Amino acid sequence: MIKFFRHIRRNLMETGKTGKYLKYAIGEILLVVIGILIALQLNTHKENSQKADLGYKYLTEMKTEVQNDFFYIDRRI
């Protein structure tokens, strides 16, 4: 794939079509930027999902502890 893009770039520069080359270069830069933004979005989503899972785990542990404390207090009374 890299050879393909290198061939296109070389053809455009050799034939003197700098306008087309600039459009090609801008398009290639945009594709890279879009790829980076997608990767950041996926990473952020993954981190938020992990934080939500951790929060749910803490809440269930707290619920269990409160229930255990309630039964302990009830038995002591």
N, C-alpha and C positions, 0 to 999 in steps of 0.2 A: 504494500500500500504506500509506503514511503517512497519507493522508487517511482510509483505512478505520479505522485504529487511533485517529486523532484523533476520528472520529465516535463510536466506541464509548466512548471516554473521556468525551466531552462528554455523551452520553446517560446514562451512569451517574451523573455528577455532577449533572445537571439533575433526574433523577428521584429523587435523594436516596438512592441505593443505595450508600452509602459502603463497606459491607462487601464488596460485589461489586467495587467500584472498587479496594479495597485488594488483594483477591485478584488482580485483573487486573494491578495495578502490580507485585506480587511476581512474578507469572508472567513479566511483561515483563522485569524485572530478571534473573530466572533465565535467560531465553533469551539475554540479552546476555552474562551471565557464561559460559554454556556456549559461546557463540560465541568468546569471547576465549580460553577454555581450549583449544578445538579449534585455534585459530590458533597458540597457543603450542606445542601438541603437534606440529603440522606443521612449525613453524619449527625446533624442537629436532631432529626427525627429519631434516630437510634438513641441518642443521649436522653432525649425527653422520655422515650419509652422506658429506658432503664430507670430513670428517676421515678416515674410513675409506679413501676413494679416495686421499687424499693419502698416507696411510701405506702403502698398497699401491704407489703410485708410487715412494716412497722405497725400499721394500724391493726392488723390481725394479731400480732404479738401482744400489743397493748390490750386488746379485747380479751385475749386469753388470760393475761395477768390480772385484769380487773375481775374477771369471773372467778379465778382461783382465789383472789383476795376476798371476794364476796362470800364464797363458800367457807373459807377459813374463819372469817368473822362470824358467820352464821353458826358454825359449829362451836365456836368459843362462847357464844351467847347461850 
